[in-house]
């Protein structure tokens, strides 16, 4: 058997063993990740997880063989994720903890022409250490500068590259001149496979309160739809009972029907003031006194002589 064939068989055994041993898989992107950085990640995950990298065509073939031959149909959701520069991180440990270890393993990198910026790049104001002869270079990029003590100084903060924009040669030259390495490259955790279920890695950032809010929001949506189509469900039955109770009260108040629950509503409608809190009586009395109309002014002798009610502005 050739050496290449041996490596292939060894990888097949390794991937099959990982699939049978571990229930959880982090699907990671490895664009711009070097071999040294990959080795550091393996060391950091030792004892907690294993990293499996290989050719996509071979990985897909292994997964399909397991699905068809060993009837592991739950692996079908993994096949569409085997695209681009990716790899598997198999683990049975806490997923947020493993993801944190993976994301912390990143290294600074210089900008490369033709790539898309993974983050915004800002150049702060201040001295650059460059001589005045290179002022034209800044002018070509519309960057305001001034000469201070024989060196170029940037006047205002510059948003040089926006996230997602393509890095140009001018950007690279500018950052190289200023000795700036703006980007950090490392693993990107895109998706999570958990015992047959695939979901976005962003869900790992959610805490218990977030999950409860989403759950109750879903319950409210189900209840609203159930009430709209008049189809009772566990989510809507409490609302239906509450609505029916209000209807019964309304009918009872308009008729002579009596029962214990309607009595207090009749008493309230008959004498609502009796149910007002006693504490609010004093402030209400004070407000009423303050709002009382002022005493009318005493009429002057001139007004009395002219008939009292006469006024040239009436």
Secondary structure, DSSP 8 states (H G I E B T S, - for coil): --HHHHHHHHHHHHHHHHHHH-SEEEEEE-TT--HHHHHHHHHHTTTTEEEE---HHHHHHHHHHHHHHS--GGGHHHHTT--SSEEEEEESS-HHHHHHHHHH-EEEE---TTSB-SS-EEE-SEE----GGGHHHHHHTT--EEEETTEEEE-S-EEEE-TT-B--HHHHHHHHHTT---EEEE-EEEEEEETTEEEEGGGGG--HHHHHHHHHHHHHHHHHHHHHTT---TTTHHHHHHHHHHHHHHHHHHSS---HHHHHHHHHHH-GGGGS-THHHHHHHHHHHHTS--------HHHHHTTSS--TT-
